[in-house]
Amino acid sequence: MDTVCLVFGHRGARYALEVGAVREIVWLPALSPIEELPSYIAGVFNLRGRVVPVMDLGLRFGHTPEAYRTSDRVIVIESDEARVGLIANELHGVTALPNGALAEVRSYQGAGGHAQFVRGELRLADGLAMLLDASALLRSSPPAEALPHGAPRAAEELSRAYGELSPEDSELFRSRARSLSQVHTAGERSGVQAYALIRLAGELFGLELEVVREFSHLRGVTPLPCCPPHIAGNMNLRGDVLTLVDIRPALGMADASVMGEVVVVRSGDLLLGLEATEIVDVVHLAPSDIAPVPVASDRAGKAYCKGVATVEGKAAGILDLERILRARELQVAQEVQ
């Protein structure tokens, strides 16, 4: 089975983590500083009743400090013994590693004295990334006894690491911390699953990450003769021919928006590229986060949605990929004469 990685950026460097190590991704909240912790631990926050230390990889690898931004995320990784958050300036997406993509750490010198945290260098279609060793990062995180007893309260005074903030941005960081600190009832967050969040013609949709192989930019499309309009053509993906499908007809959406991205999905033995306007995010949702589609809803594609989730205040339809691919609107019924 292919290794699937989350690729992200921080302070000009690109990193990757195996998706299996990632518990969830949240917007950076206000952090409570702990003086006794190492300087590369930016602080801690309360994640539903549990203290999570947050590591700044830039500081961990010896770079100078930079002010945090409202667009920053925290990637939470965990094992049975530990949990730590990593600050990320950018999320580049999820990709399956092709054969030969990883150069082992013994032949990679880019990490310098911190090579113990790097498994190797990934050669991706759009550049290089350091594949991080999640186990080593977790071992280097503060032990439980060094963390506050009981979950800390949300920080009301933000540290200097956030730089000069407007009152609105300060309140945004604090409100995130308050929201993340809310403890859910037993079992409410069980069954958390990762979803790729994409945009189609201004609307948000989620796809179960387990069917997603990778993301790619739409480029070099070769049209196919005698095919219906929703078959956009073929694209060369590292030497493999990928057939591109526009699912908007099945969702009852107009095709006026420009499609610039591709979500590579696997359905059974079939590998397809779904065109998208934008790859937005990777989010983690529990069943309790997904509500049934309202009967009176007028959202696009409701017949092909398993439900609707609210992500950062916006509704996202959770797509049923198998049902979409069986849709009458996507059937190839034309014959070559």
Secondary structure per residue as TSV (DSSP state, phi and psi in degrees):
chain	resnum	aa	ss	phi	psi
A	1	M	-	360.0	139.6
A	2	D	-	-63.6	146.8
A	3	T	-	-83.8	126.7
A	4	V	E	-108.4	130.4
A	5	C	E	-124.1	148.3
A	6	L	E	-93.0	123.3
A	7	V	E	-104.4	131.4
A	8	F	E	-144.5	165.1
A	9	G	E	-121.4	148.0
A	10	H	E	-152.4	122.2
A	11	R	T	54.4	42.7
A	12	G	T	85.5	-9.0
A	13	A	E	-102.2	152.5
A	14	R	E	-111.1	134.5
A	15	Y	E	-127.9	165.4
A	16	A	E	-143.0	148.7
A	17	L	E	-133.9	140.7
A	18	E	E	-62.4	133.7
A	19	V	G	-58.3	-32.3
A	20	G	G	-61.1	-22.2
A	21	A	G	-86.4	-13.9
A	22	V	E	-87.4	121.6
A	23	R	E	-82.8	-49.0
A	24	E	E	-166.7	168.5
A	25	I	E	-126.8	127.8
A	26	V	E	-129.3	158.4
A	27	W	E	-68.3	143.7
A	28	L	-	-59.1	122.2
A	29	P	-	-96.7	-179.9
A	30	A	-	-65.5	133.4
A	31	L	-	-107.5	142.8
A	32	S	B	-92.0	116.5
A	33	P	-	-72.0	144.0
A	34	I	-	-123.3	110.4
A	35	E	T	-59.1	-33.5
A	36	E	T	-78.0	-11.6
A	37	L	S	-83.1	158.8
A	38	P	-	-56.7	155.6
A	39	S	T	-64.6	-23.3
A	40	Y	T	-81.4	-4.2
A	41	I	E	-91.5	108.6
A	42	A	E	-69.0	-20.2
A	43	G	E	152.4	-169.9
A	44	V	E	-130.5	159.9
A	45	F	E	-142.6	164.8
A	46	N	E	-94.1	111.5
A	47	L	E	-106.6	92.9
A	48	R	T	51.5	47.5
A	49	G	T	93.0	-1.2
A	50	R	E	-120.4	136.8
A	51	V	E	-77.9	126.5
A	52	V	E	-119.7	115.0
A	53	P	E	-74.6	144.9
A	54	V	E	-116.8	123.1
A	55	M	E	-99.7	135.3
A	56	D	-	-99.1	107.6
A	57	L	H	-61.9	-30.6
A	58	G	H	-60.0	-47.9
A	59	L	H	-68.3	-37.2
A	60	R	H	-62.6	-32.8
A	61	F	T	-97.5	13.3
A	62	G	T	87.3	16.9
A	63	H	-	-87.3	164.1
A	64	T	-	-74.4	152.6
A	65	P	-	-65.5	149.3
A	66	E	-	-134.8	146.0
A	67	A	-	-66.0	141.6
A	68	Y	-	-78.2	158.1
A	69	R	-	-126.5	160.1
A	70	T	T	-66.4	-20.6
A	71	S	T	-85.6	-2.5
A	72	D	-	-72.7	152.3
A	73	R	E	-118.5	169.1
A	74	V	E	-123.4	119.4
A	75	I	E	-93.2	113.0
A	76	V	E	-92.0	120.1
A	77	I	E	-114.1	154.9
A	78	E	E	-156.2	159.5
A	79	S	-	-131.0	-173.1
A	80	D	S	-65.0	-27.0
A	81	E	S	-101.3	-23.6
A	82	A	-	-146.6	163.0
A	83	R	E	-147.2	136.9
A	84	V	E	-148.4	149.2
A	85	G	E	-105.2	144.3
A	86	L	E	-117.0	127.9
A	87	I	E	-76.4	135.5
A	88	A	E	-130.4	129.9
A	89	N	S	-76.4	-32.7
A	90	E	E	-143.2	146.0
A	91	L	E	-108.8	119.8
A	92	H	E	-92.3	-14.9
A	93	G	E	121.9	-172.1
A	94	V	E	-114.9	137.7
A	95	T	E	-141.8	146.0
A	96	A	E	-87.9	135.2
A	97	L	-	-77.4	120.9
A	98	P	-	-73.7	162.5
A	99	N	T	-58.4	134.9
A	100	G	T	80.4	7.6
A	101	A	-	-75.5	-23.3
A	102	L	E	-103.8	122.7
A	103	A	E	-96.4	123.1
A	104	E	E	-59.9	155.4
A	105	V	G	-63.1	-28.4
A	106	R	G	-65.3	-22.5
A	107	S	G	-103.8	8.5
A	108	Y	-	-117.4	119.5
A	109	Q	-	-106.6	0.6
A	110	G	T	-64.4	-20.8
A	111	A	T	-87.9	-4.5
A	112	G	G	56.8	-135.3
A	113	G	G	-71.5	-4.0
A	114	H	G	-105.5	22.0
A	115	A	G	-62.4	-18.1
A	116	Q	G	-65.6	-16.1
A	117	F	G	-96.9	-1.6
A	118	V	E	-120.1	122.9
A	119	R	E	-79.8	-25.2
A	120	G	E	165.5	-174.6
A	121	E	E	-107.9	128.2
A	122	L	E	-93.9	131.1
A	123	R	E	-101.4	100.0
A	124	L	E	-100.0	168.2
A	125	A	T	-60.5	-32.1
A	126	D	T	-110.2	20.7
A	127	G	E	139.2	-164.4
A	128	L	E	-108.3	155.6
A	129	A	E	-149.6	146.9
A	130	M	E	-87.0	121.2
A	131	L	E	-81.4	113.4
A	132	L	E	-80.2	149.6
A	133	D	-	-92.3	100.9
A	134	A	H	-60.6	-37.7
A	135	S	H	-62.8	-42.1
A	136	A	H	-66.5	-39.5
A	137	L	H	-64.3	-39.9
A	138	L	H	-66.9	-37.1
A	139	R	H	-66.8	-28.3
A	140	S	H	-87.7	-5.0
A	141	S	S	-74.9	157.3
A	142	P	-	-59.6	139.2
A	143	P	-	-66.8	160.2
A	144	A	G	-57.5	-36.4
A	145	E	G	-68.2	-17.8
A	146	A	G	-87.0	-9.9
A	147	L	S	-91.3	159.6
A	148	P	-	-60.5	144.7
A	149	H	S	-77.7	123.2
A	150	G	S	83.2	155.8
A	151	A	-	-71.9	133.9
A	152	P	-	-71.1	152.9
A	153	R	-	-74.8	155.2
A	154	A	-	-59.9	135.1
A	155	A	-	-67.7	125.8
A	156	E	S	-88.1	-31.2
A	157	E	S	-105.2	117.3
A	158	L	-	-80.1	143.2
A	159	S	-	-71.0	168.9
A	160	R	G	-64.6	-17.0
A	161	A	G	-62.0	-19.1
A	162	Y	G	-87.2	-7.0
A	163	G	-	69.4	-159.8
A	164	E	S	-81.9	120.0
A	165	L	-	-118.8	148.1
A	166	S	-	-74.0	158.9
A	167	P	H	-56.2	-35.6
A	168	E	H	-66.1	-43.6
A	169	D	H	-68.4	-37.7
A	170	S	H	-60.5	-44.3
A	171	E	H	-67.5	-33.6
A	172	L	H	-62.0	-47.4
A	173	F	H	-60.1	-42.2
A	174	R	H	-69.0	-37.9
A	175	S	H	-68.0	-34.2
A	176	R	H	-61.7	-44.2
A	177	A	H	-62.2	-42.3
A	178	R	H	-63.9	-41.5
A	179	S	H	-64.9	-43.0
A	180	L	H	-68.1	-23.8
A	181	S	T	-78.2	-10.6
A	182	Q	-	-67.1	125.7
A	183	V	-	-88.9	126.2
A	184	H	-	-85.9	158.4
A	185	T	-	-67.7	160.1
A	186	A	T	-54.9	128.9
A	187	G	T	83.6	-7.9
A	188	E	T	-66.9	-30.9
A	189	R	T	-105.3	14.6
A	190	S	T	-70.8	153.7
A	191	G	T	72.6	28.9
A	192	V	-	-61.7	135.2
A	193	Q	E	-134.9	148.1
A	194	A	E	-87.8	142.7
A	195	Y	E	-133.7	142.1
A	196	A	E	-87.5	125.6
A	197	L	E	-100.5	120.8
A	198	I	E	-123.8	162.2
A	199	R	E	-117.0	133.4
A	200	L	E	-127.9	115.1
A	201	A	T	49.7	42.0
A	202	G	T	89.2	-7.3
A	203	E	E	-109.5	148.9
A	204	L	E	-95.8	140.6
A	205	F	E	-139.3	149.7
A	206	G	E	-115.4	141.1
A	207	L	E	-122.3	135.3
A	208	E	E	-57.3	128.7
A	209	L	G	-64.9	-23.6
A	210	E	G	-66.1	-20.4
A	211	V	G	-93.9	-8.1
A	212	V	E	-90.9	126.7
A	213	R	E	-91.5	-40.2
A	214	E	E	-172.3	174.7
A	215	F	E	-114.4	151.9
A	216	S	E	-151.8	158.0
A	217	H	E	-79.6	144.0
A	218	L	-	-75.8	121.0
A	219	R	-	-158.4	152.9
A	220	G	-	54.1	47.0
A	221	V	-	-80.2	129.6
A	222	T	B	-102.3	113.3
A	223	P	-	-61.7	149.4
A	224	L	-	-108.7	129.2
A	225	P	T	-71.8	153.4
A	226	C	T	60.2	31.8
A	227	C	-	-118.3	149.6
A	228	P	-	-64.7	162.5
A	229	P	T	-59.1	-28.3
A	230	H	T	-74.7	-12.7
A	231	I	E	-87.8	100.7
A	232	A	E	-73.3	-22.7
A	233	G	E	136.6	-165.5
A	234	N	E	-112.2	150.4
A	235	M	E	-132.7	140.3
A	236	N	E	-80.3	118.7
A	237	L	E	-117.8	93.3
A	238	R	T	52.2	44.5
A	239	G	T	93.6	-14.8
A	240	D	E	-96.9	145.9
A	241	V	E	-89.0	120.5
A	242	L	E	-112.2	122.2
A	243	T	E	-82.0	130.4
A	244	L	E	-99.9	134.1
A	245	V	E	-123.1	134.1
A	246	D	-	-99.3	110.6
A	247	I	-	-87.5	1.2
A	248	R	H	-61.3	-36.5
A	249	P	H	-58.9	-39.3
A	250	A	H	-66.7	-29.9
A	251	L	H	-88.6	0.2
A	252	G	T	69.9	32.8
A	253	M	-	-107.5	148.0
A	254	A	-	-68.9	154.9
A	255	D	S	-105.9	33.4
A	256	A	-	-79.3	-26.0
A	257	S	S	-74.5	151.2
A	258	V	-	-80.6	130.9
A	259	M	-	-101.1	121.1
A	260	G	-	-122.4	-4.7
A	261	E	E	-127.2	162.5
A	262	V	E	-132.6	132.6
A	263	V	E	-104.4	115.5
A	264	V	E	-86.6	118.5
A	265	V	E	-123.5	154.1
A	266	R	E	-117.4	127.6
A	267	S	E	-125.4	103.1
A	268	G	T	65.2	-124.3
A	269	D	T	-92.5	3.0
A	270	L	E	-96.6	127.3
A	271	L	E	-109.6	121.8
A	272	L	E	-131.7	158.6
A	273	G	E	-110.4	120.6
A	274	L	E	-95.0	123.5
A	275	E	E	-71.0	145.5
A	276	A	E	-144.0	151.8
A	277	T	S	-71.2	-40.9
A	278	E	E	-156.2	141.4
A	279	I	E	-91.9	114.8
A	280	V	E	-91.5	-47.9
A	281	D	E	-171.3	170.3
A	282	V	E	-117.2	121.7
A	283	V	E	-122.6	157.9
A	284	H	E	-116.1	124.6
A	285	L	E	-128.6	141.1
A	286	A	-	-92.1	159.8
A	287	P	G	-52.7	-33.0
A	288	S	G	-69.9	-15.7
A	289	D	G	-81.9	-12.9
A	290	I	E	-108.6	118.2
A	291	A	E	-99.8	154.0
A	292	P	-	-60.2	150.8
A	293	V	-	-69.7	123.5
A	294	P	-	-57.2	139.5
A	295	V	T	-57.8	-37.6
A	296	A	T	-87.3	6.1
A	297	S	-	-64.4	141.9
A	298	D	-	-110.1	15.6
A	299	R	-	-68.6	151.4
A	300	A	T	-63.5	140.3
A	301	G	T	69.3	22.7
A	302	K	G	-62.1	-26.8
A	303	A	G	-68.9	-18.0
A	304	Y	G	-113.9	18.8
A	305	C	E	-108.7	135.3
A	306	K	E	-76.7	-20.5
A	307	G	E	172.0	-172.9
A	308	V	E	-131.2	132.0
A	309	A	E	-116.9	151.3
A	310	T	E	-102.5	119.5
A	311	V	E	-121.8	115.5
A	312	E	T	50.6	44.0
A	313	G	T	80.1	3.1
A	314	K	E	-119.9	143.2
A	315	A	E	-80.3	136.9
A	316	A	E	-130.2	124.8
A	317	G	E	-79.1	130.9
A	318	I	E	-88.7	111.4
A	319	L	E	-78.6	144.9
A	320	D	-	-99.1	94.3
A	321	L	H	-61.4	-43.9
A	322	E	H	-60.3	-41.4
A	323	R	H	-68.0	-37.9
A	324	I	H	-62.2	-45.1
A	325	L	H	-67.5	-19.3
A	326	R	T	-91.6	-1.7
A	327	A	-	-61.8	142.2
A	328	R	G	-58.7	-35.5
A	329	E	G	-65.6	-18.5
A	330	L	G	-106.9	5.0
A	331	Q	-	-74.4	136.5
A	332	V	-	-88.2	101.2
A	333	A	-	-107.4	-1.0
A	334	Q	-	-84.3	147.7
A	335	E	-	-118.2	143.9
A	336	V	-	-79.0	127.1
A	337	Q	-	-87.6	360.0
